[in-house]
Protein backbone atom coordinates (compact mmCIF):
# COMPACT_ATOMS: atom_id res chain seq x y z
CA UNK A 1 0.00 0.00 0.00
CA UNK A 2 1.46 3.34 -1.05
CA UNK A 3 0.86 5.89 1.72
CA UNK A 4 -0.19 9.38 0.67
CA UNK A 5 -0.88 10.67 4.18
CA UNK A 6 -0.62 14.44 4.36
CA UNK A 7 -0.88 14.84 0.58
CA UNK A 8 -3.58 16.74 -1.29
CA UNK A 9 -4.72 15.53 -4.70
CA UNK A 10 -6.89 17.02 -7.45
CA UNK A 11 -8.64 14.64 -9.85
CA UNK A 12 -10.51 16.11 -12.81
CA UNK A 13 -13.31 14.20 -14.45
CA UNK A 14 -13.79 12.33 -11.19
CA UNK A 15 -17.51 11.67 -11.49
CA UNK A 16 -17.20 8.26 -13.16
CA UNK A 17 -14.91 5.72 -14.78
CA UNK A 18 -11.15 6.13 -14.48
CA UNK A 19 -11.37 9.47 -12.66
CA UNK A 20 -13.68 8.10 -10.01
CA UNK A 21 -11.60 4.95 -9.51
CA UNK A 22 -8.40 7.01 -9.26
CA UNK A 23 -9.95 9.35 -6.69
CA UNK A 24 -11.11 6.40 -4.58
CA UNK A 25 -7.64 4.83 -4.70
CA UNK A 26 -5.90 8.07 -3.72
CA UNK A 27 -8.36 8.61 -0.87
CA UNK A 28 -7.87 5.06 0.38
CA UNK A 29 -4.10 5.69 0.41
CA UNK A 30 -4.57 8.64 2.76
CA UNK A 31 -4.62 11.67 0.46
CA UNK A 32 -7.17 14.44 0.83
CA UNK A 33 -8.84 14.33 -2.57
CA UNK A 34 -10.56 17.15 -4.42
CA UNK A 35 -12.87 15.49 -6.92
CA UNK A 36 -13.87 17.72 -9.81
CA UNK A 37 -16.30 17.50 -12.69
CA UNK A 38 -18.78 19.68 -14.54
CA UNK A 39 -21.60 17.72 -12.88
CA UNK A 40 -22.04 18.33 -9.14
CA UNK A 41 -24.17 15.23 -8.52
CA UNK A 42 -21.51 12.89 -9.90
CA UNK A 43 -18.56 14.24 -7.92
CA UNK A 44 -20.60 14.55 -4.73
CA UNK A 45 -21.25 10.82 -5.02
CA UNK A 46 -17.53 10.16 -5.48
CA UNK A 47 -16.70 12.31 -2.45
CA UNK A 48 -19.27 10.47 -0.37
CA UNK A 49 -17.75 7.11 -1.32
CA UNK A 50 -14.28 8.29 -0.31
CA UNK A 51 -15.56 9.56 3.03
CA UNK A 52 -17.58 6.39 3.63
CA UNK A 53 -14.31 4.45 3.28
CA UNK A 54 -12.69 6.65 5.93
CA UNK A 55 -10.99 9.11 3.57
CA UNK A 56 -11.15 12.87 3.14
CA UNK A 57 -12.72 14.43 0.05
CA UNK A 58 -14.13 17.66 -1.30
CA UNK A 59 -16.39 17.89 -4.35
CA UNK A 60 -15.99 20.87 -6.67
CA UNK A 61 -17.37 21.74 -10.10
CA UNK A 62 -15.80 23.54 -13.04
CA UNK A 63 -15.24 23.25 -16.77
CA UNK A 64 -11.54 22.48 -17.25
CA UNK A 65 -11.51 24.46 -20.51
CA UNK A 66 -12.68 27.63 -18.70
CA UNK A 67 -9.65 29.67 -17.60
CA UNK A 68 -11.43 31.77 -14.97
CA UNK A 69 -13.26 28.77 -13.53
CA UNK A 70 -10.08 26.72 -13.17
CA UNK A 71 -8.17 29.62 -11.62
CA UNK A 72 -10.92 30.08 -9.05
CA UNK A 73 -11.21 26.36 -8.31
CA UNK A 74 -7.49 25.86 -7.73
CA UNK A 75 -7.29 29.01 -5.63
CA UNK A 76 -10.17 27.85 -3.43
CA UNK A 77 -8.69 24.36 -3.18
CA UNK A 78 -5.34 25.59 -1.89
CA UNK A 79 -6.90 28.18 0.41
CA UNK A 80 -9.07 25.53 2.09
CA UNK A 81 -6.64 22.59 2.12
CA UNK A 82 -3.35 24.46 2.39
CA UNK A 83 -1.35 22.76 -0.37
CA UNK A 84 -1.42 20.65 -3.50
CA UNK A 85 0.81 17.65 -4.26
CA UNK A 86 -0.88 15.45 -6.87
CA UNK A 87 -2.76 16.36 -10.04
CA UNK A 88 -4.63 13.80 -12.13
CA UNK A 89 -5.64 15.48 -15.41
CA UNK A 90 -8.30 13.01 -16.48
CA UNK A 91 -11.21 15.10 -17.78
CA UNK A 92 -11.86 14.57 -21.47
CA UNK A 93 -14.32 13.64 -24.18
CA UNK A 94 -14.29 11.36 -27.20
CA UNK A 95 -16.12 13.99 -29.22
CA UNK A 96 -17.27 13.49 -32.79
CA UNK A 97 -15.67 10.73 -34.86
CA UNK A 98 -16.19 11.41 -38.56
CA UNK A 99 -14.19 11.45 -41.82
CA UNK A 100 -11.92 14.51 -41.97
CA UNK A 101 -13.92 16.09 -44.82
CA UNK A 102 -17.12 15.58 -42.81
CA UNK A 103 -15.78 16.69 -39.43
CA UNK A 104 -17.05 20.21 -38.72
CA UNK A 105 -14.69 22.94 -37.42
CA UNK A 106 -16.78 23.46 -34.29
CA UNK A 107 -16.64 19.69 -33.57
CA UNK A 108 -12.87 19.76 -33.98
CA UNK A 109 -12.60 22.83 -31.74
CA UNK A 110 -14.72 21.28 -28.99
CA UNK A 111 -12.54 18.15 -28.75
CA UNK A 112 -9.34 20.21 -28.80
CA UNK A 113 -10.73 22.62 -26.20
CA UNK A 114 -11.79 19.99 -23.67
CA UNK A 115 -8.92 17.54 -24.10
CA UNK A 116 -5.92 19.80 -24.78
CA UNK A 117 -6.90 23.24 -23.48
CA UNK A 118 -8.47 21.58 -20.43
CA UNK A 119 -5.28 19.64 -19.69
CA UNK A 120 -3.17 22.77 -20.22
CA UNK A 121 -5.32 24.92 -17.89
CA UNK A 122 -5.36 22.21 -15.22
CA UNK A 123 -1.55 22.13 -15.22
CA UNK A 124 -1.13 25.88 -15.76
CA UNK A 125 -3.06 26.74 -12.62
CA UNK A 126 -1.77 23.93 -10.39
CA UNK A 127 1.98 24.03 -11.11
CA UNK A 128 2.66 27.14 -8.98
CA UNK A 129 1.26 25.32 -5.96
CA UNK A 130 3.20 22.13 -6.68
CA UNK A 131 6.34 24.29 -6.77
CA UNK A 132 5.42 25.79 -3.39
CA UNK A 133 4.96 22.28 -2.00
CA UNK A 134 8.51 21.42 -3.06
CA UNK A 135 7.48 19.03 -5.80
CA UNK A 136 4.70 16.69 -6.77
CA UNK A 137 3.24 14.41 -9.39
CA UNK A 138 1.16 15.26 -12.45
CA UNK A 139 -0.56 12.33 -14.16
CA UNK A 140 -2.18 12.95 -17.53
CA UNK A 141 -4.71 10.41 -18.75
CA UNK A 142 -4.10 9.99 -22.49
CA UNK A 143 -4.98 6.90 -24.57
CA UNK A 144 -3.60 4.23 -26.86
CA UNK A 145 -5.40 6.15 -29.63
CA UNK A 146 -3.03 8.62 -31.23
CA UNK A 147 -0.02 7.12 -29.46
CA UNK A 148 0.14 3.49 -30.64
CA UNK A 149 -3.25 2.85 -32.24
CA UNK A 150 -4.68 4.52 -35.35
CA UNK A 151 -7.41 2.14 -36.48
CA UNK A 152 -10.52 3.84 -35.08
CA UNK A 153 -12.19 5.42 -38.12
CA UNK A 154 -12.89 9.12 -37.89
CA UNK A 155 -11.06 9.61 -34.58
CA UNK A 156 -8.67 12.27 -35.93
CA UNK A 157 -9.48 15.07 -33.47
CA UNK A 158 -9.44 12.71 -30.51
CA UNK A 159 -6.17 11.06 -31.58
CA UNK A 160 -4.50 14.45 -32.05
CA UNK A 161 -5.42 15.46 -28.49
CA UNK A 162 -4.14 12.20 -27.03
CA UNK A 163 -0.83 12.48 -28.89
CA UNK A 164 -0.61 16.09 -27.76
CA UNK A 165 -1.06 15.08 -24.13
CA UNK A 166 1.90 12.69 -24.34
CA UNK A 167 4.04 15.42 -25.92
CA UNK A 168 2.94 17.79 -23.15
CA UNK A 169 3.97 15.29 -20.47
CA UNK A 170 7.39 14.79 -22.02
CA UNK A 171 8.03 18.51 -22.57
CA UNK A 172 6.96 19.39 -19.04
CA UNK A 173 8.95 16.57 -17.46
CA UNK A 174 12.07 18.41 -18.59
CA UNK A 175 10.77 21.89 -17.77
CA UNK A 176 9.55 21.00 -14.28
CA UNK A 177 12.22 18.49 -13.28
CA UNK A 178 14.27 21.10 -11.41
CA UNK A 179 11.22 21.75 -9.24
CA UNK A 180 10.94 18.04 -8.35
CA UNK A 181 7.64 17.82 -10.23
CA UNK A 182 7.17 14.58 -12.15
CA UNK A 183 4.90 14.46 -15.20
CA UNK A 184 3.75 11.18 -16.74
CA UNK A 185 1.05 10.07 -19.17
CA UNK A 186 -1.13 7.00 -18.80
CA UNK A 187 -2.40 5.50 -22.07
CA UNK A 188 -5.31 3.13 -21.39
CA UNK A 189 -6.76 0.78 -23.96
CA UNK A 190 -10.30 -0.58 -23.71
CA UNK A 191 -11.49 0.07 -20.16
CA UNK A 192 -14.93 -0.48 -18.70
CA UNK A 193 -16.16 3.12 -18.38
CA UNK A 194 -18.90 5.45 -19.56
CA UNK A 195 -16.84 7.55 -21.99
CA UNK A 196 -17.65 5.29 -24.94
CA UNK A 197 -21.35 5.95 -24.30
CA UNK A 198 -20.69 9.62 -25.06
CA UNK A 199 -18.92 9.07 -28.38
CA UNK A 200 -20.65 10.67 -31.37
CA UNK A 201 -20.06 9.21 -34.82
CA UNK A 202 -21.14 10.34 -38.28
CA UNK A 203 -20.32 8.40 -41.43
CA UNK A 204 -17.26 6.99 -39.63
CA UNK A 205 -17.51 3.79 -41.67
CA UNK A 206 -16.46 5.80 -44.73
CA UNK A 207 -13.04 6.36 -43.13
CA UNK A 208 -12.64 2.76 -42.02
CA UNK A 209 -9.83 0.57 -43.32
CA UNK A 210 -10.57 -3.16 -42.85
CA UNK A 211 -8.35 -4.69 -40.19
CA UNK A 212 -8.63 -8.31 -39.11
CA UNK A 213 -7.71 -8.95 -35.48
CA UNK A 214 -6.91 -12.36 -34.02
CA UNK A 215 -9.50 -13.87 -31.75
CA UNK A 216 -9.55 -11.85 -28.56
CA UNK A 217 -7.79 -8.61 -29.50
CA UNK A 218 -6.65 -7.95 -25.92
CA UNK A 219 -4.15 -10.81 -25.47
CA UNK A 220 -3.73 -10.58 -21.70
CA UNK A 221 -7.41 -10.98 -20.91
CA UNK A 222 -8.78 -12.97 -23.84
CA UNK A 223 -10.46 -9.91 -25.31
CA UNK A 224 -12.02 -8.60 -22.11
CA UNK A 225 -11.55 -4.86 -21.43
CA UNK A 226 -9.62 -3.73 -18.38
CA UNK A 227 -11.25 -2.20 -15.34
CA UNK A 228 -11.05 1.39 -14.15
CA UNK A 229 -9.43 0.06 -10.99
CA UNK A 230 -6.53 -1.30 -13.05
CA UNK A 231 -5.77 2.24 -14.20
CA UNK A 232 -6.35 3.59 -10.68
CA UNK A 233 -3.62 1.31 -9.34
CA UNK A 234 -1.20 2.82 -11.86
CA UNK A 235 -2.30 6.34 -10.90
CA UNK A 236 -1.62 5.49 -7.26
CA UNK A 237 1.86 4.21 -8.09
CA UNK A 238 2.72 7.32 -10.12
CA UNK A 239 1.35 9.58 -7.39
CA UNK A 240 3.50 7.93 -4.72
CA UNK A 241 7.20 8.07 -3.92
CA UNK A 242 7.52 4.53 -5.29
CA UNK A 243 7.75 6.17 -8.75
CA UNK A 244 10.15 8.89 -7.60
CA UNK A 245 12.54 8.45 -10.58
CA UNK A 246 9.87 8.11 -13.27
CA UNK A 247 8.95 11.18 -15.31
CA UNK A 248 8.24 12.01 -18.93
CA UNK A 249 7.02 8.46 -19.52
CA UNK A 250 3.96 7.36 -21.48
CA UNK A 251 2.76 4.12 -19.92
CA UNK A 252 0.40 1.93 -21.92
CA UNK A 253 -2.08 -0.03 -19.84
CA UNK A 254 -4.00 -2.12 -22.32
CA UNK A 255 -3.20 -5.81 -21.95
CA UNK A 256 -1.09 -5.56 -25.16
CA UNK A 257 -4.13 -4.43 -27.17
CA UNK A 258 -2.25 -1.63 -28.94
CA UNK A 259 0.49 -4.01 -30.06
CA UNK A 260 -2.08 -5.76 -32.25
CA UNK A 261 -4.10 -2.78 -33.45
C-alpha positions, 0 to 999 in steps of 0.5 A: 500500500502506497501511503499518501498521508498528508498529501492533497490531490486534485482529480478532474473528471472524477464523477465516473470511470477512471477518474472516479476509480483514481480518486477512490484509490488516492483517498484510500491511500490517505490523500485528501482528494478534491474530486472535480467534474462539470456535474455536481451530482456525480462528484458529490457521489464520489466524495461520499464514497471516499468519506464512507471508506474513511478518507477525506474528500471535497467535491468541486465543479468547473469546466476544465476548458474555462480559464477563470473557472479553473483559476478560481477552483485551484485558488479555493482548493489551496486556500481551504486545504493548504497545499497541493501535491498530486494532479490527475488530469483526467477530464476529457471527451471522445467527441465526434468521430467522422471522416476529416472532410465531414468533421465540422470545425466546431466539432474539432474545436470542442474536442481540442478545447476539452482535451488539450486546453483543459489539460493545459489549464489544469496544469497551468493553474496547479503548477505554482502550488506544486512548486510551493509544495517542493514538488509533486506528481502530475498524471495525464490520462491519455490513450492508446489512440493517437499514441500506438493505435490509429485504427478507429475510423474518424477519430482524428481530433481525438487522436490528435489530443491524445498524442498532444497530451503525451508530448505535453507530459514529455516537454513538461517533465524536462521543464519542471524536473528542477522543481521536483515535479514529475509528469507522466502520461497514462495511455489506457486501452479498452477500459470499462467506463462510460466515456464510450457511451458519449462518443458521437459518430457520423459516417465513420464507416467511410473512413474505415480501413478493414483490419482483421484482429486475431480472436480476442484482441486484448491478449492478456485478458482474452479480449475482455476490457480492463477495469477502471481500478486497473488504471487507478492502481497505476495512478496510485503508483505514479502519485507515490514516492515509489515512482520517484525516478519516473517522469516524462514516460507514457505508460500503456495499460492495455493488456497488449491491445495496442500491439495488435491494433 
